[in-house]
Amino acid sequence: MSRRTIPRIITKTENIVLLAIMRLKINTDKISQFTVKFRHGRVEGYSNLFRYPRTKEVELTLNLHFIEKSSKRAVENIIYHELGHLRDMLDPRYNYKPTQIDKMSEEAFKKFVTIWNINIDSRLNNKGLPSAVRGRKEDIRYFHIPHEMVKKIWNKFVNFSEMVELARKL
C-alpha cells in the first residue's frame, strides 16, 4: 500500500504523534519500535498506550471513530496526554515500577491513574501543549480527590512512588 492510498486522517494523526514525541522530548533511544494502531469500536476510552519494557516496544492504539469525528485539537489532546504517560515511564526520575501497580486494589489503581492524569495534563497545560484538563473535573469529584491534593501535584513533577502513596491515602 503506497502512502497515497492511506486516508489523510491517518497520516495527519501520525504527524501529530511525531511532533508530540519531539515536543515532549521523549527519549527515542529507549524505544525499539513505536506502532500507532487505529481501531474501530471501543478501545478503553479513546486510546490505549502499551509499553513492553523487555523489547522496548511501544504501541499506541487510537479509536478511529473518535479520530474521524473529533476536532484536530481533541485528537492532539489525547495523543499528547498518552505520550505524557510514555515520557514519564521512560524518565529515570519518575522511577516507574509497574510491579507496585500489580499490588494495588482496583479502586486504588483508578485513583492512582486519576492523580497521574491530573499531573500529566497540568504539566502539558503549563508548557502550552495540548492537554485534556477539562475532562478531569468529573474524575476528581468521583474519586473525592481533595482540592489541596490537586494543588500539590499541579504543574509539579511528582514521581511514581509519590503518586502511589497519594492514591493509597485517598
C-alpha positions as CSV (number, residue, x, y, z in Angstrom):
1,M,0.0,0.0,0.0
2,S,1.5,3.3,-1.0
3,R,1.4,6.4,1.2
4,R,-1.1,7.9,-1.2
5,T,-3.7,5.3,-0.6
6,I,-3.6,5.8,3.2
7,P,-6.5,8.0,4.3
8,R,-5.4,11.6,5.1
9,I,-6.9,11.4,8.6
10,I,-4.3,8.7,9.4
11,T,-1.3,10.4,8.0
12,K,-2.3,13.6,9.8
13,T,-2.6,11.7,13.1
14,E,0.8,10.1,12.6
15,N,2.2,13.6,12.1
16,I,0.7,14.7,15.4
17,V,2.3,11.7,17.1
18,L,5.8,12.5,15.6
19,L,5.5,16.2,16.6
20,A,4.4,15.2,20.1
21,I,7.3,12.9,20.5
22,M,9.7,15.7,19.5
23,R,8.0,18.4,21.6
24,L,7.8,16.2,24.7
25,K,11.4,15.3,24.3
26,I,10.8,11.6,24.6
27,N,14.0,9.6,24.7
28,T,13.6,7.6,21.5
29,D,16.8,5.6,22.3
30,K,14.7,3.7,24.8
31,I,12.2,2.7,22.1
32,S,13.0,0.0,19.6
33,Q,9.7,0.2,17.8
34,F,6.7,2.6,18.0
35,T,3.5,1.4,16.5
36,V,0.3,3.5,16.0
37,K,-2.8,1.4,15.5
38,F,-6.2,2.6,14.5
39,R,-9.2,0.5,15.7
40,H,-12.9,0.8,15.1
41,G,-15.2,0.3,18.1
42,R,-14.5,0.9,21.8
43,V,-10.8,0.9,22.8
44,E,-10.8,1.6,26.7
45,G,-11.9,5.1,26.0
46,Y,-10.3,7.0,23.1
47,S,-6.9,5.4,23.3
48,N,-4.6,2.9,24.9
49,L,-0.9,3.0,25.4
50,F,1.1,-0.1,25.9
51,R,4.8,-0.3,26.7
52,Y,6.7,-3.5,26.6
53,P,10.0,-2.9,28.5
54,R,11.7,-6.1,27.6
55,T,11.5,-5.4,23.9
56,K,11.4,-1.6,24.2
57,E,8.3,-1.6,22.0
58,V,5.5,0.9,22.4
59,E,2.0,0.6,20.9
60,L,-0.5,3.5,20.8
61,T,-4.0,2.4,19.8
62,L,-6.4,5.1,18.8
63,N,-10.2,4.8,18.4
64,L,-10.7,5.5,14.7
65,H,-14.3,6.6,15.2
66,F,-13.0,9.2,17.7
67,I,-10.3,10.4,15.3
68,E,-12.8,10.7,12.4
69,K,-15.4,12.6,14.4
70,S,-13.3,14.9,16.6
71,S,-11.5,18.2,16.0
72,K,-7.8,18.2,15.5
73,R,-7.4,19.8,18.9
74,A,-9.2,16.9,20.7
75,V,-7.0,14.4,18.8
76,E,-3.9,16.3,19.9
77,N,-5.1,16.4,23.5
78,I,-5.4,12.6,23.6
79,I,-2.1,11.9,21.8
80,Y,-0.1,14.4,23.9
81,H,-1.7,13.0,27.1
82,E,-0.9,9.4,26.2
83,L,2.7,10.3,25.2
84,G,3.0,12.2,28.5
85,H,2.5,8.8,30.2
86,L,5.2,7.3,28.0
87,R,7.6,10.2,28.8
88,D,7.1,9.6,32.5
89,M,7.6,5.8,32.1
90,L,10.9,6.4,30.3
91,D,12.2,9.1,32.6
92,P,14.5,7.7,35.3
93,R,13.5,10.4,37.7
94,Y,9.9,9.2,37.6
95,N,11.1,5.7,38.6
96,Y,8.2,3.8,37.1
97,K,7.6,0.4,38.8
98,P,4.7,-1.4,37.3
99,T,5.0,-4.2,39.9
100,Q,3.7,-1.7,42.5
101,I,0.6,-1.3,40.4
102,D,0.0,-5.0,40.4
103,K,-0.3,-4.9,44.2
104,M,-3.0,-2.2,44.2
105,S,-6.7,-2.8,44.7
106,E,-8.8,-1.8,41.6
107,E,-10.1,1.2,43.5
108,A,-6.6,2.4,44.5
109,F,-5.4,1.9,40.9
110,K,-8.2,4.0,39.5
111,K,-7.3,6.8,42.0
112,F,-3.6,6.5,41.1
113,V,-4.4,6.8,37.3
114,T,-6.6,9.8,38.0
115,I,-3.8,11.5,40.0
116,W,-1.3,10.7,37.2
117,N,-3.7,12.0,34.6
118,I,-4.1,15.3,36.5
119,N,-0.3,15.6,36.9
120,I,0.3,15.0,33.2
121,D,-2.4,17.3,31.9
122,S,-1.3,20.1,34.3
123,R,2.3,19.8,33.1
124,L,1.2,19.8,29.4
125,N,-1.0,22.8,30.1
126,N,1.8,24.7,31.9
127,K,4.0,24.2,28.8
128,G,1.3,25.4,26.5
129,L,1.0,21.9,24.9
130,P,-2.4,20.2,24.1
131,S,-3.9,18.7,27.2
132,A,-7.3,17.3,28.4
133,V,-7.5,19.4,31.6
134,R,-11.3,20.0,31.4
135,G,-12.1,16.2,31.4
136,R,-10.5,15.6,34.8
137,K,-13.1,17.5,36.9
138,E,-15.5,14.6,36.8
139,D,-12.8,12.2,37.9
140,I,-11.7,14.5,40.7
141,R,-15.3,14.6,42.0
142,Y,-15.9,10.9,41.6
143,F,-12.8,9.8,43.5
144,H,-13.2,12.6,46.1
145,I,-9.7,13.9,45.4
146,P,-9.2,16.9,47.7
147,H,-8.5,20.3,46.2
148,E,-5.3,20.5,48.3
149,M,-4.0,17.3,46.7
150,V,-4.8,18.7,43.2
151,K,-2.9,21.9,44.1
152,K,0.0,19.8,45.4
153,I,0.5,17.9,42.2
154,W,-0.5,20.8,39.8
155,N,2.4,21.8,37.5
156,K,4.9,19.9,39.5
157,F,6.9,16.8,38.7
158,V,5.7,14.0,41.1
159,N,7.4,10.7,40.8
160,F,5.7,7.3,40.6
161,S,6.1,6.3,44.3
162,E,4.7,9.7,45.5
163,M,1.6,9.2,43.3
164,V,1.1,5.6,44.6
165,E,1.3,7.0,48.2
166,L,-1.2,9.8,47.4
167,A,-3.6,7.2,45.9
168,R,-3.4,5.0,48.9
169,K,-4.1,7.9,51.2
170,L,-7.5,8.6,49.5
